[in-house]
Amino acid sequence: MSNDLSINRKDDEIDLVELFRSLWDKKLWIILSTLIFTLIAGIYAFTAKEQWTSKAEIIPPKVLDLGDYFTIRREYARILGAEFDSGALGNALYSNFNQFIYSVDERLNFLKDSELFKTLSANKTKEQQVEILSTLATENISITKPDAKKNPDAIGNQINLSAETPELAQKTLFQLINTINQKVLQLELDSFNVWFNEKITDLNFEKEKIEWDLITNENVHLEHLNKAYETAGKAGIKEYSQFGNDTFAGAQNVVVSDAKVPYQFMLGEKYLKAQIDVENEKGIIYPARYYEIQKQLGQLQPLVEKLKTAKAQSFHYLSSPNYPVIKDKPKRVLILTIGALLGFLLASLTVLLIKK
């Protein structure tokens, strides 16, 4: 049995030697095949479009990121005596930013006017341009949410944008983020303006209602005084006087306690004339709330102009769009290596098959 194993081992050695000998005899052909495939791979590697990806990482905005819009909102709350939560404002802006950046429609609106799209769509048909725009929006822009399992240190959303050059990738990502931020801010300002104008309308309505109620009451009061004054004159009552009769005494008490009752003329012409003169000279006495509303409206008015130029950032950069130094594709060394291996293996297999 040991003899059989020895014979088999020798046969394997002979076959292996024959294999290498056959390959060596055709070495020029194998080398040529390897070079040809390497050349083909090289042509592809050096002519294929490059892709570079710029990345940015963002988190909810800090107070400083909210800019002068924070100051306006805080002042608005202070004037009205309301509470103001800067954290809630920042989270709301950040939530809207994420909604916009995830929206394919928003990406398309941005990309159609971008340098990136104009470069890629030059001299292309309408159908090709639509396809390029769709690819850019769905494949060249991506958002990666933090995954604690993969990266415990990741806390912000990562926004990625790919282009043919590192400069264009970085520039376009900056423009995308800034464009989305402007839309988010405009949406926030438009929404706040609605509430702002509603509040001013409510305050003006309350102010006008106070004025109307007081003017109406004042006119009615003067009308009663004038009527009582005229009645007192006709009755010949010049001054207020006490009556001994208990019945009249009760009526006098009613007169003093309520100026609208029919017995008001009993106060006498002198007293009634004095009241009428004071009412006409002093005018209406407004309550404290009326002056509070006036002050609030006066303080709110300057905020209207400030809102027109308000600036804010709906996110905070953990890392701004970087300048990529390693391209995504093509991987030239890898492509050349694969081309050389394919050429060598194909030539070797061909030699062995022909020999058999």
SULBEL-V757417 format. One record per residue. N is the residue number from 0. SS is DSSP state (H for helix, E for strand, C for the rest). Layout:
N_SS ; N_SS
This chain:
0_C ; 1_H ; 2_H ; 3_H ; 4_H ; 5_H ; 6_H ; 7_H ; 8_H ; 9_H ; 10_H ; 11_H ; 12_H ; 13_H ; 14_H ; 15_H ; 16_H ; 17_H ; 18_H ; 19_H ; 20_H ; 21_H ; 22_H ; 23_H ; 24_H ; 25_C ; 26_H ; 27_H ; 28_H ; 29_H ; 30_H ; 31_H ; 32_H ; 33_H ; 34_H ; 35_H ; 36_H ; 37_H ; 38_H ; 39_H ; 40_H ; 41_H ; 42_H ; 43_H ; 44_H ; 45_H ; 46_H ; 47_C ; 48_C ; 49_C ; 50_E ; 51_E ; 52_E ; 53_E ; 54_E ; 55_E ; 56_E ; 57_E ; 58_E ; 59_C ; 60_C ; 61_C ; 62_C ; 63_H ; 64_H ; 65_H ; 66_H ; 67_H ; 68_H ; 69_H ; 70_H ; 71_H ; 72_H ; 73_H ; 74_H ; 75_H ; 76_H ; 77_H ; 78_H ; 79_H ; 80_C ; 81_C ; 82_C ; 83_C ; 84_C ; 85_H ; 86_H ; 87_H ; 88_H ; 89_H ; 90_H ; 91_H ; 92_H ; 93_H ; 94_H ; 95_H ; 96_H ; 97_H ; 98_H ; 99_H ; 100_H ; 101_H ; 102_C ; 103_H ; 104_H ; 105_H ; 106_H ; 107_H ; 108_H ; 109_H ; 110_H ; 111_C ; 112_C ; 113_C ; 114_H ; 115_H ; 116_H ; 117_H ; 118_H ; 119_H ; 120_H ; 121_C ; 122_C ; 123_C ; 124_C ; 125_H ; 126_H ; 127_H ; 128_H ; 129_H ; 130_H ; 131_H ; 132_H ; 133_H ; 134_H ; 135_H ; 136_H ; 137_H ; 138_H ; 139_H ; 140_E ; 141_E ; 142_E ; 143_E ; 144_C ; 145_C ; 146_C ; 147_C ; 148_C ; 149_C ; 150_C ; 151_C ; 152_C ; 153_C ; 154_C ; 155_C ; 156_E ; 157_E ; 158_E ; 159_E ; 160_E ; 161_E ; 162_E ; 163_C ; 164_C ; 165_H ; 166_H ; 167_H ; 168_H ; 169_H ; 170_H ; 171_H ; 172_H ; 173_H ; 174_H ; 175_H ; 176_H ; 177_H ; 178_H ; 179_H ; 180_H ; 181_H ; 182_H ; 183_H ; 184_H ; 185_H ; 186_H ; 187_H ; 188_H ; 189_H ; 190_H ; 191_H ; 192_H ; 193_H ; 194_H ; 195_H ; 196_H ; 197_H ; 198_H ; 199_H ; 200_H ; 201_H ; 202_H ; 203_H ; 204_H ; 205_H ; 206_H ; 207_H ; 208_H ; 209_H ; 210_H ; 211_H ; 212_H ; 213_H ; 214_H ; 215_H ; 216_H ; 217_H ; 218_H ; 219_H ; 220_H ; 221_H ; 222_H ; 223_H ; 224_H ; 225_H ; 226_H ; 227_H ; 228_H ; 229_H ; 230_H ; 231_H ; 232_H ; 233_H ; 234_H ; 235_C ; 236_C ; 237_C ; 238_C ; 239_C ; 240_C ; 241_C ; 242_C ; 243_C ; 244_C ; 245_H ; 246_H ; 247_H ; 248_H ; 249_H ; 250_H ; 251_H ; 252_H ; 253_H ; 254_H ; 255_H ; 256_H ; 257_C ; 258_C ; 259_C ; 260_C ; 261_H ; 262_H ; 263_H ; 264_H ; 265_H ; 266_H ; 267_C ; 268_H ; 269_H ; 270_H ; 271_H ; 272_H ; 273_H ; 274_H ; 275_H ; 276_H ; 277_H ; 278_H ; 279_H ; 280_H ; 281_H ; 282_C ; 283_C ; 284_C ; 285_C ; 286_C ; 287_H ; 288_H ; 289_H ; 290_H ; 291_H ; 292_H ; 293_H ; 294_H ; 295_H ; 296_H ; 297_H ; 298_H ; 299_H ; 300_H ; 301_H ; 302_H ; 303_H ; 304_H ; 305_H ; 306_H ; 307_H ; 308_C ; 309_C ; 310_C ; 311_C ; 312_C ; 313_C ; 314_C ; 315_E ; 316_E ; 317_E ; 318_E ; 319_C ; 320_C ; 321_C ; 322_C ; 323_C ; 324_C ; 325_C ; 326_C ; 327_C ; 328_E ; 329_C ; 330_C ; 331_H ; 332_H ; 333_H ; 334_H ; 335_H ; 336_H ; 337_H ; 338_H ; 339_H ; 340_H ; 341_H ; 342_H ; 343_H ; 344_H ; 345_H ; 346_H ; 347_H ; 348_H ; 349_H ; 350_H ; 351_H ; 352_H ; 353_H ; 354_H ; 355_C
